[in-house]
Amino acid sequence: MNTFYDIQQLLKRFGIFIYTGNRLADLELMEEEIHELYRMKMIEAQDYKIALLILRKEYRFEREKKDRTI
């Protein structure tokens, strides 16, 4: 797992599709879903950690992009 797309595919394996129209909200919801999957022991610790790092990186990028446009 290396990209945001990989995380979407991981969630899709569990029937989880997230699209709110707000990229930051999508990232927050994805992080919550990943956390729940890990808590229920449906994904491994390594996948959990990598997914969180990728999501947080994407969140920072989107936040900075939004701040630049204001």
Contacts in CASP RR format, 6 or more apart in sequence:
PFRMAT RR
TARGET T0000
AUTHOR 0000-0000-0000
METHOD contacts of the structure
MODEL  1
MNTFYDIQQLLKRFGIFIYTGNRLADLELMEEEIHELYRMKMIEAQDYKI
ALLILRKEYRFEREKKDRTI
1 7 0 8 1.000
1 10 0 8 1.000
1 47 0 8 1.000
1 50 0 8 1.000
1 51 0 8 1.000
1 54 0 8 1.000
2 50 0 8 1.000
2 54 0 8 1.000
3 54 0 8 1.000
4 54 0 8 1.000
4 55 0 8 1.000
4 58 0 8 1.000
6 54 0 8 1.000
7 30 0 8 1.000
7 34 0 8 1.000
7 51 0 8 1.000
7 54 0 8 1.000
7 55 0 8 1.000
8 30 0 8 1.000
10 34 0 8 1.000
10 43 0 8 1.000
10 47 0 8 1.000
10 51 0 8 1.000
11 17 0 8 1.000
11 18 0 8 1.000
11 30 0 8 1.000
11 33 0 8 1.000
11 34 0 8 1.000
11 37 0 8 1.000
14 37 0 8 1.000
14 42 0 8 1.000
16 33 0 8 1.000
18 26 0 8 1.000
18 29 0 8 1.000
18 30 0 8 1.000
18 33 0 8 1.000
19 26 0 8 1.000
20 26 0 8 1.000
20 29 0 8 1.000
23 62 0 8 1.000
24 59 0 8 1.000
24 62 0 8 1.000
24 63 0 8 1.000
24 66 0 8 1.000
27 55 0 8 1.000
27 58 0 8 1.000
27 59 0 8 1.000
27 62 0 8 1.000
28 59 0 8 1.000
30 55 0 8 1.000
31 52 0 8 1.000
31 55 0 8 1.000
31 56 0 8 1.000
31 59 0 8 1.000
34 43 0 8 1.000
34 48 0 8 1.000
34 51 0 8 1.000
34 52 0 8 1.000
34 55 0 8 1.000
35 48 0 8 1.000
35 52 0 8 1.000
37 43 0 8 1.000
37 48 0 8 1.000
38 45 0 8 1.000
38 48 0 8 1.000
43 51 0 8 1.000
END
